[in-house]
């Protein structure tokens, strides 16, 4: 079982898990196993059974494209990092997954903090903790 | 080498003793070490305890002139003409100016290093770590440099000579003199903590004051980056941002303030930076970076670009332009609790397209999944970007070229992965397939763009 680190942008596909385990002796086997465990993650990172071009895979800190590609061996103890292209922090008001009312509401109730509002770790009262009640 | 003195023939005892000490030190291989000095029958009882009788007691030093004469006898001197010819040799000696600051500011030998005599002992080892480096030390007339040369030998520098006649004689010969650019007294105070670091020092600070950094975006990442770069005295900052300050920005965009709501971000940032450091010239570009304006903006002449954009179209535009203009990009991105920093240095390391040749399709653009970022996260990542930009401007340290640093604020961990150049990269690879700018359409509008269009003006992005 290797540890696979899931980037924050893909965590909704793993139920919010930051790292998951997957089986396989090569990167290909690990990815296929991962896609079986988390089918929606599979559709995000695989393209015609191959790794999508906007996702890079690192085994022990090295880009597998500079090793043996998907045939790169993955040690039991190895850490695999998935790294998709990440543009920056996407403003909440443009996030398609959020209902517009939710963003507007967040902006109205705490005008300075809607970005923190929408993060799951802060959504449930997190920002209230940051801003003590007067 | 300077005068090879022979033993004085006359009965001048002082001269004889000087020569004796000098010749002895030469015989011992130019080290002023702890070896016992052979007895001198004229002045020194062979039975005396030598440990208590250092060589200086060989002479009756009755004043400054005696002391100077003795020291000059113990060191090597070189004249201006020979020094001048050495400067044109393939391995010129290090010129070390030990005069006071005001003398230095009136002119010095070309490429000389300045350490005033008073702080020579404490500072020379960090400035000149190599003990076998050939050094010509000088002052105004050759006296202070003689003492300095002796001190340097005592510190273990093996190849030191003092410039006979000093700077005065150098000038009299009509040899080249460099007028140093120096910091004003208030700058010396403002940047004093930089001046204390050998890797920065006055030369580094002057370099920063002459460097030019372009910031793409005055948002979450551009805020701390621009503040630290301005505070550090980067002489010219450019800010590209077409957005206005919004209430939702203030949770993290610390270059702005509540009083600036509704103001253009570029202007708001400029006001804050001008208040922080009047040394810094801030150029504002209240426009979104596109294929139409990118060359005009980059042609202004920038040493480093700090990319704090939040969208793929700008990222790819900045990347392609930076490769074609040969300007390194300090790349930062953030999402919720995690951030990434790296340096894309054209042709020295990978570029953004070596990692991701094309942007992801809109429906799969991961950054569109959901928004949100912890307010302090851009503070960490933007500060790391400022750190990299300062290193690049100074030419110090190991920039994050070919390394991607991942920061996780929740676990408070940094992870590094290796980035390598892709020989098949469409922009910086062996046979580039992209040779002109592409304006990708903004993905995160909640509607997928039908196609990539050129010169699209309908996208509007806010920098992170």
Interface residues (C-beta under 8 A of the other chain):
Chain A: X7 X8 X9 X10 X12 X44 X52 X53 X54 X56 X58 X61 X62 X63 X65 X66 X81 X83 X84 X85 X86 X87 X88 X89 X90 X91 X92 X93 X94 X95 X96 X97 X98 X107 X111 X112 X113 X114 X115 X116 X117 X118 X119 X121 X122
Chain B: X220 X221 X247 X248 X250 X251 X252 X308 X309 X310 X311 X312 X315 X332 X333 X334 X335 X336 X337 X338 X340 X355 X356 X357 X358 X359 X360 X364 X365 X366 X367 X368 X369 X370 X371 X372 X373 X374 X375 X377 X378 X404 X406 X410 X415 X416 X417 X418 X419 X420 X422 X444 X445 X446 X462 X463 X464
